[in-house]
Amino acid sequence: MTSHTPAQLGYRMPAEWEPHEATWLSWPRREGISFPGAFERVMPVFRAMVAALVQSERVCINVCNGAHEAEAMAVLEGLDHSRVSFYRVPTNEPWCRDHGPIFLTGKEEPRLAVVDWDYNAWGGKYPPFDLDEVVPTRIGEILGAPVFCPGMVLEGGSIEVNGEGALLTTESCLLNQNRNPQLTRDQIEQRLRDFLGVGEILWLARGTEGDDTDGHIDNLARFVSTGVVLAAVEKDRESANYEPLQENLRRLRATRVRGKALEIFELPMSRRIEREDLVLPASYANFYIANSCVLVPTFADPNDERALGVIARFFPGRSVIGIDCRELIWGLGAFHCLTQQQPKTA
């Protein structure tokens, strides 16, 4: 492997709305810890997600073995399997956004590259994670793509890029002592620049109640075009989320990208969802942008339609599909957490 960084070689991380070759998923294991007591109730959500995605692009699914693939095939029975490919890439849990590869594209061959960030299950919270930790390199080998290893813990849900040099993240996650205590803020920023091909790092503060990721950006603020951000905002002043989201909004309003202010549009929050004494991190911001659709988590909430309308405004050429995630959110994540886009290179 070359000693040059991806940025030096001309690679960059494309924005999510740029054309995809495929979407990668990691199929959940019945014995996994993500959906305690609710595995069967979550399967219809996975089917609905894949049913929407196969209308848009190829779907690549990581499975542990033949039995695991057969279990997934049974859930997906009746869908267009010509656009579904299974790969023997074992995983501990299904959150492919966080353990999967970050794909980069370049203008010269090889046009596709993979970044394999270190992974420690959100600060060592959920062992074991040995299978998840090696997923990016396994997928790089399958695709014949070069793999770059920054030597830094980072989950895909903790970063958001606009494809033109700007990256959003949070201090509460990337600067957390449970990720990279040996690195300074400046060193973390330099790795982001070197390995993602970005220039401007935009720091928000922290996440919402119940978020076990320590504040992933994909529950808080999302680029929908190069200079436009949708930001989750809580209107209830009594909510624990009110002040953190207001602080993030203040920071976004003060941010400049290439010298220009961002356009910021507010995305509502759903009402507080609790289950077995846990507050669940329900957020409409955890949507996934595919080639021809946008998958949006909904929660049987009065704000569902409003959130869908806000998101649809920015994706006129895509179907905006709301899917009930009241069971899925029991795993503390939604569609963006489950997916990883592989960009087109031609």
C-alpha positions as CSV (number, residue, x, y, z in Angstrom):
1,M,0.0,0.0,0.0
2,T,1.3,3.5,-0.9
3,S,2.4,5.8,1.9
4,H,0.4,8.6,0.4
5,T,-2.9,9.6,2.0
6,P,-6.1,9.3,0.0
7,A,-6.3,13.1,-0.2
8,Q,-2.8,13.3,-1.7
9,L,-3.9,10.7,-4.2
10,G,-7.0,12.7,-5.2
11,Y,-9.6,10.7,-3.4
12,R,-12.7,12.2,-1.7
13,M,-15.8,11.0,0.1
14,P,-18.8,11.8,-2.1
15,A,-22.0,13.2,-0.7
16,E,-24.8,10.7,-0.1
17,W,-27.0,12.1,-2.8
18,E,-24.4,11.5,-5.5
19,P,-25.0,8.4,-7.7
20,H,-24.7,5.0,-5.9
21,E,-23.5,1.7,-7.4
22,A,-25.1,-0.1,-4.4
23,T,-26.2,0.1,-0.8
24,W,-24.5,-2.2,1.7
25,L,-26.3,-3.7,4.7
26,S,-25.3,-6.1,7.4
27,W,-28.2,-8.5,8.2
28,P,-29.0,-8.8,11.9
29,R,-28.2,-12.0,13.8
30,R,-30.9,-13.6,15.9
31,E,-28.4,-14.0,18.7
32,G,-27.2,-10.4,18.4
33,I,-27.8,-7.8,21.1
34,S,-29.4,-5.1,19.0
35,F,-33.1,-6.1,19.3
36,P,-33.6,-7.9,22.6
37,G,-36.9,-9.7,22.6
38,A,-38.0,-8.0,19.4
39,F,-36.0,-9.7,16.6
40,E,-39.1,-11.0,14.7
41,R,-40.9,-7.7,15.1
42,V,-38.1,-5.9,13.4
43,M,-38.0,-8.1,10.4
44,P,-40.9,-6.4,8.6
45,V,-38.9,-3.1,8.8
46,F,-35.9,-4.7,7.2
47,R,-38.1,-6.1,4.4
48,A,-39.7,-2.7,3.8
49,M,-36.3,-1.1,3.6
50,V,-34.9,-3.6,1.1
51,A,-38.1,-3.5,-0.9
52,A,-37.7,0.2,-1.4
53,L,-33.9,0.0,-2.1
54,V,-34.1,-2.6,-4.8
55,Q,-36.3,-0.2,-6.8
56,S,-33.4,2.2,-6.6
57,E,-30.1,0.3,-6.8
58,R,-28.3,-3.0,-6.1
59,V,-28.4,-4.1,-2.4
60,C,-25.3,-5.9,-1.0
61,I,-26.0,-7.8,2.2
62,N,-23.4,-9.1,4.6
63,V,-24.3,-12.5,6.2
64,C,-22.3,-14.9,8.4
65,N,-23.0,-18.1,6.5
66,G,-25.5,-20.1,4.4
67,A,-28.0,-20.5,7.2
68,H,-27.9,-16.7,7.8
69,E,-28.4,-16.0,4.1
70,A,-31.4,-18.4,4.0
71,E,-32.9,-16.6,7.0
72,A,-32.6,-13.3,5.2
73,M,-33.9,-14.7,2.0
74,A,-37.0,-15.9,3.8
75,V,-37.7,-12.4,5.1
76,L,-37.2,-11.0,1.6
77,E,-39.3,-13.6,-0.3
78,G,-41.2,-12.1,-3.2
79,L,-38.8,-9.2,-3.8
80,D,-36.6,-8.7,-6.9
81,H,-33.6,-10.9,-5.9
82,S,-31.8,-10.0,-9.1
83,R,-30.8,-6.8,-7.4
84,V,-29.8,-8.4,-4.1
85,S,-26.3,-9.9,-3.6
86,F,-25.1,-11.7,-0.4
87,Y,-21.6,-11.7,0.8
88,R,-20.0,-13.9,3.5
89,V,-18.8,-11.0,5.7
90,P,-19.7,-12.0,9.2
91,T,-20.8,-9.1,11.6
92,N,-21.7,-8.9,15.2
93,E,-24.5,-6.3,14.8
94,P,-26.4,-4.8,11.8
95,W,-25.2,-1.2,12.0
96,C,-23.3,-1.0,8.7
97,R,-23.1,2.8,8.7
98,D,-20.7,2.5,11.7
99,H,-18.7,-0.6,11.1
100,G,-18.9,-0.7,7.3
101,P,-16.4,0.8,4.8
102,I,-16.3,4.5,4.0
103,F,-16.0,4.6,0.3
104,L,-13.9,7.2,-1.6
105,T,-13.8,8.0,-5.3
106,G,-10.9,9.3,-7.4
107,K,-10.5,10.5,-10.9
108,E,-7.8,8.0,-11.8
109,E,-7.6,4.2,-11.4
110,P,-8.4,2.6,-9.1
111,R,-11.4,4.9,-9.0
112,L,-12.9,3.3,-5.8
113,A,-11.1,3.1,-2.4
114,V,-12.1,2.0,1.1
115,V,-11.2,3.6,4.4
116,D,-11.0,1.2,7.3
117,W,-11.3,3.2,10.4
118,D,-10.8,1.5,13.7
119,Y,-14.0,0.4,15.4
120,N,-14.7,-0.2,19.1
121,A,-18.5,-0.4,19.3
122,W,-19.2,3.2,20.3
123,G,-16.5,3.5,22.9
124,G,-16.4,-0.1,24.0
125,K,-20.1,-0.2,25.0
126,Y,-21.2,-3.4,23.3
127,P,-18.6,-6.2,23.1
128,P,-17.8,-8.3,21.2
129,F,-17.1,-6.3,18.1
130,D,-14.2,-8.3,16.6
131,L,-16.2,-9.3,13.5
132,D,-17.5,-5.7,12.9
133,E,-14.0,-4.3,13.3
134,V,-12.7,-6.0,10.1
135,V,-15.7,-5.5,7.8
136,P,-14.2,-2.6,5.7
137,T,-11.1,-4.5,4.8
138,R,-13.1,-7.6,4.0
139,I,-15.3,-5.6,1.6
140,G,-12.3,-3.9,0.1
141,E,-10.9,-7.3,-0.7
142,I,-14.1,-8.4,-2.3
143,L,-14.3,-5.3,-4.5
144,G,-10.6,-5.3,-5.3
145,A,-10.3,-1.8,-3.9
146,P,-7.3,-0.3,-2.1
147,V,-7.9,0.0,1.7
148,F,-6.5,2.9,3.7
149,C,-6.2,2.6,7.5
150,P,-6.0,5.9,9.4
151,G,-5.3,4.3,12.8
152,M,-8.2,6.2,14.4
153,V,-11.6,5.1,15.8
154,L,-14.5,6.5,13.9
155,E,-18.0,5.4,13.0
156,G,-19.7,6.4,9.8
157,G,-22.6,7.9,11.6
158,S,-20.4,10.4,13.3
159,I,-19.5,12.3,10.1
160,E,-21.6,14.0,7.4
161,V,-20.0,15.4,4.2
162,N,-21.3,17.7,1.4
163,G,-19.0,16.2,-1.2
164,E,-17.2,19.5,-1.8
165,G,-14.9,19.7,1.1
166,A,-17.0,20.3,4.2
167,L,-17.6,17.8,7.0
168,L,-20.0,18.1,9.9
169,T,-19.4,16.2,13.2
170,T,-19.8,16.6,17.0
171,E,-17.4,17.3,19.8
172,S,-19.2,14.9,22.1
173,C,-18.4,11.9,19.9
174,L,-15.2,12.5,18.0
175,L,-13.4,14.2,21.0
176,N,-14.8,11.6,23.5
177,Q,-12.1,9.9,25.6
178,N,-13.6,6.5,24.8
179,R,-12.6,6.8,21.1
180,N,-9.2,8.4,20.6
181,P,-7.7,9.6,23.9
182,Q,-4.2,9.6,22.4
183,L,-5.2,12.2,19.7
184,T,-5.7,15.9,20.0
185,R,-8.5,17.8,18.2
186,D,-6.0,19.0,15.6
187,Q,-4.7,15.5,15.0
188,I,-8.3,14.2,14.5
189,E,-9.0,17.0,12.1
190,Q,-5.9,16.2,10.1
191,R,-6.9,12.6,9.8
192,L,-10.3,13.6,8.5
193,R,-8.7,15.8,5.9
194,D,-6.1,13.2,4.9
195,F,-8.4,10.2,4.7
196,L,-11.7,11.8,3.5
197,G,-10.5,14.5,1.2
198,V,-12.3,17.3,3.1
199,G,-11.0,20.7,4.0
200,E,-13.4,22.4,6.4
201,I,-14.4,20.6,9.7
202,L,-17.6,22.0,11.2
203,W,-18.1,21.1,14.9
204,L,-21.5,20.8,16.6
205,A,-21.7,20.2,20.3
206,R,-23.6,17.1,21.4
207,G,-26.5,14.8,20.7
208,T,-29.9,14.0,22.1
209,E,-31.3,12.1,25.1
210,G,-31.0,8.3,24.7
211,D,-28.3,8.4,22.0
212,D,-25.7,5.7,23.0
213,T,-23.4,6.9,20.2
214,D,-22.3,9.9,22.2
215,G,-23.9,12.3,19.7
216,H,-23.7,11.0,16.1
217,I,-24.3,13.7,13.6
218,D,-26.8,11.6,11.6
219,N,-29.4,12.1,14.3
220,L,-28.8,15.9,14.4
221,A,-27.9,17.6,11.2
222,R,-27.7,16.5,7.6
223,F,-26.5,18.1,4.4
224,V,-29.1,17.9,1.6
225,S,-27.0,19.9,-0.9
226,T,-23.6,21.5,-0.7
227,G,-24.7,24.6,1.3
228,V,-28.0,23.4,2.8
229,V,-28.4,21.6,6.1
230,L,-31.5,20.1,7.8
231,A,-31.2,20.5,11.6
232,A,-33.2,18.6,14.2
233,V,-34.9,21.2,16.5
234,E,-36.9,20.6,19.6
235,K,-39.6,23.2,20.3
236,D,-40.5,22.0,23.8
237,R,-38.5,24.1,26.2
238,E,-39.0,21.4,28.9
239,S,-37.4,18.7,26.8
240,A,-33.9,17.5,27.7
241,N,-33.2,17.9,23.9
242,Y,-34.2,21.6,23.8
243,E,-30.9,23.2,24.8
244,P,-28.4,20.8,23.0
245,L,-30.3,21.2,19.7
246,Q,-30.5,25.0,20.2
247,E,-26.7,25.1,20.7
248,N,-26.2,23.1,17.6
249,L,-28.5,25.4,15.7
250,R,-26.5,28.4,17.0
251,R,-23.3,26.9,15.8
252,L,-24.7,26.1,12.4
253,R,-26.0,29.6,11.9
254,A,-22.5,30.9,12.7
255,T,-20.8,28.5,10.3
256,R,-19.4,29.6,7.0
257,V,-18.5,27.1,4.2
258,R,-16.1,28.6,1.6
259,G,-17.0,31.9,3.1
260,K,-20.7,31.6,2.7
261,A,-23.4,31.1,5.4
262,L,-25.2,27.7,5.4
263,E,-28.9,27.7,4.6
264,I,-30.5,25.9,7.5
265,F,-33.9,24.4,7.6
266,E,-35.5,23.0,10.8
267,L,-36.5,19.4,11.1
268,P,-39.0,18.6,13.9
269,M,-38.4,16.1,16.6
270,S,-40.9,13.3,17.4
271,R,-42.3,13.1,20.9
272,R,-40.2,11.3,23.5
273,I,-40.3,7.5,23.1
274,E,-39.5,5.4,26.1
275,R,-39.4,1.6,26.4
276,E,-38.4,-0.5,29.4
277,D,-37.1,2.6,31.2
278,L,-34.9,3.6,28.2
279,V,-35.3,6.8,26.2
280,L,-34.9,5.9,22.5
281,P,-33.1,8.2,20.1
282,A,-35.9,8.7,17.6
283,S,-34.9,11.2,15.0
284,Y,-36.2,12.1,11.5
285,A,-32.6,13.1,10.6
286,N,-31.7,9.5,10.4
287,F,-32.9,9.3,6.8
288,Y,-31.0,7.6,4.0
289,I,-30.7,9.0,0.5
290,A,-30.7,6.4,-2.2
291,N,-30.6,6.9,-6.0
292,S,-34.4,7.2,-6.5
293,C,-35.8,7.3,-3.0
294,V,-35.2,8.7,0.5
295,L,-36.0,6.4,3.4
296,V,-37.3,8.3,6.4
297,P,-38.0,6.8,9.9
298,T,-41.5,7.6,11.2
299,F,-42.8,7.0,14.7
300,A,-46.7,7.2,14.5
301,D,-46.2,10.7,15.7
302,P,-48.0,14.0,14.8
303,N,-44.8,15.3,13.3
304,D,-44.3,12.4,10.9
305,E,-46.0,14.1,8.0
306,R,-44.3,17.5,8.7
307,A,-40.9,15.8,8.7
308,L,-41.6,14.0,5.5
309,G,-42.7,17.2,3.9
310,V,-39.6,19.1,5.0
311,I,-37.3,16.3,3.6
312,A,-39.3,16.0,0.3
313,R,-38.8,19.6,-0.4
314,F,-35.1,19.0,-1.1
315,F,-35.4,15.8,-3.1
316,P,-38.0,16.5,-5.8
317,G,-36.6,13.7,-8.1
318,R,-36.8,11.0,-5.4
319,S,-39.7,9.2,-3.7
320,V,-39.7,10.1,0.0
321,I,-40.8,7.0,1.8
322,G,-41.7,7.0,5.5
323,I,-41.5,3.6,7.3
324,D,-42.6,3.0,10.8
325,C,-39.5,2.5,13.0
326,R,-41.1,2.2,16.4
327,E,-39.7,-1.4,16.6
328,L,-36.4,-0.6,14.8
329,I,-35.5,2.3,17.2
330,W,-35.5,-0.3,20.0
331,G,-32.0,-1.1,18.6
332,L,-31.1,2.6,19.1
333,G,-30.8,3.3,15.4
334,A,-32.7,3.8,12.1
335,F,-32.2,3.7,8.3
336,H,-29.0,5.8,8.1
337,C,-27.4,3.7,10.8
338,L,-28.2,0.5,8.9
339,T,-27.0,1.5,5.4
340,Q,-23.7,2.4,3.7
341,Q,-23.6,3.8,0.2
342,Q,-21.1,2.6,-2.4
343,P,-20.7,5.4,-4.9
344,K,-20.6,5.1,-8.7
345,T,-17.1,5.7,-10.1
346,A,-18.0,6.3,-13.7
